[in-house]
């Protein structure tokens, strides 16, 4: 798995590397292999990942993406209000993205409208 880490706000390079290492460790401990890591401080409009920025996915910190898949460290990373976070995550799933959410140090995948319904139940408990 090739992981790219995006930070919405400017961060110190050492801090960025430390946070990237932490999230990478969670991904690896969940059984996924990260082939290469990279840090992008501010994606621009020409970046294919710009949609993620527009959805405030990077708000509090980090995501990892591989082609049309993304790893979200927590629901609150997408948006601080749970109902908005669920709606945004649902839109990304509807757009065909394979979405992983890190929950209790495990990756939970959501990849279809059926999964989206399960996702809503899971996050409202």
C-alpha positions in Angstrom: 0.0 0.0 0.0 1.5 3.3 -1.0 0.6 5.9 1.6 0.5 9.7 1.1 -0.1 11.8 4.1 -1.7 15.2 3.8 -1.8 18.0 6.3 -4.4 20.7 5.9 -2.5 23.3 7.9 1.2 24.0 7.6 3.1 21.9 10.0 6.7 21.5 11.0 8.5 18.8 9.0 9.6 16.9 12.0 6.0 17.0 13.5 4.6 15.9 10.1 7.0 12.9 10.0 6.2 12.0 13.6 2.4 12.0 12.9 2.9 10.1 9.7 4.9 7.5 11.5 2.1 7.1 14.1 -0.7 6.6 11.6 1.5 4.3 9.4 2.1 2.1 12.4 -1.6 1.7 12.9 -2.1 0.8 9.3 0.8 -1.7 9.4 -0.5 -3.2 12.6 -3.8 -3.8 10.9 -2.1 -6.1 8.4 -1.6 -3.6 5.5 1.8 -3.1 3.9 3.0 0.5 3.2 5.5 0.4 0.4 6.4 4.1 0.4 5.4 7.1 2.5 5.3 10.7 1.3 4.3 14.0 2.9 2.4 16.7 1.1 2.0 19.9 3.0 -0.6 21.7 0.9 -2.4 20.0 -2.1 -3.4 22.4 -4.9 -6.3 22.5 -7.3 -4.5 20.5 -10.0 -3.9 17.7 -7.5 -6.1 14.6 -8.2 -6.6 14.4 -4.4 -8.1 17.9 -4.3 -11.6 16.6 -3.7 -10.3 15.3 -0.3 -9.2 18.8 0.6 -12.7 20.2 -0.4 -14.3 17.7 1.9 -12.2 18.8 4.8 -10.9 15.3 5.1 -7.5 16.7 6.2 -9.1 19.0 8.8 -7.4 17.7 12.0 -4.6 15.7 10.5 -3.9 12.8 8.3 -5.3 10.5 5.7 -3.6 8.0 3.5 -4.7 7.4 -0.1 -3.9 4.9 -2.7 -5.5 5.5 -6.1 -9.3 5.5 -5.3 -9.0 4.3 -1.7 -8.4 6.3 1.4 -7.7 5.7 5.0 -9.4 7.9 7.6 -7.9 7.8 11.1 -11.3 8.6 12.7 -14.7 10.0 11.9 -13.9 13.3 13.6 -10.9 13.8 11.2 -13.5 14.2 8.4 -15.6 16.7 10.3 -16.1 17.6 14.0 -19.9 17.2 13.7 -20.8 13.5 13.4 -23.7 14.0 11.1 -21.7 16.0 8.6 -18.8 13.5 8.8 -21.2 10.6 8.0 -22.7 12.5 5.1 -19.3 13.3 3.6 -18.0 9.8 4.1 -21.2 8.5 2.5 -20.7 10.8 -0.6 -17.1 9.5 -0.9 -18.4 5.9 -0.8 -21.1 6.7 -3.3 -18.4 8.2 -5.6 -16.8 4.7 -5.7 -14.0 5.2 -3.2 -13.0 2.3 -1.0 -12.9 3.9 2.4 -11.1 2.5 5.4 -11.8 3.9 8.9 -9.4 3.1 11.7 -11.5 2.0 14.6 -10.1 0.5 17.8 -6.7 0.1 16.0 -8.3 -1.9 13.2 -9.2 -0.9 9.6 -12.9 -1.2 8.8 -13.7 -1.0 5.1 -16.7 0.6 3.5 -17.1 0.1 -0.2 -20.7 0.1 -1.2 -24.1 1.6 -0.5 -24.9 -1.5 1.6 -21.7 -1.0 3.6 -22.7 2.7 4.0 -25.9 1.7 5.8 -23.8 -0.5 8.1 -21.4 2.4 8.6 -24.2 4.7 9.7 -25.3 2.1 12.3 -21.8 1.5 13.5 -21.0 5.1 14.1 -24.3 6.0 15.8 -23.9 3.5 18.6 
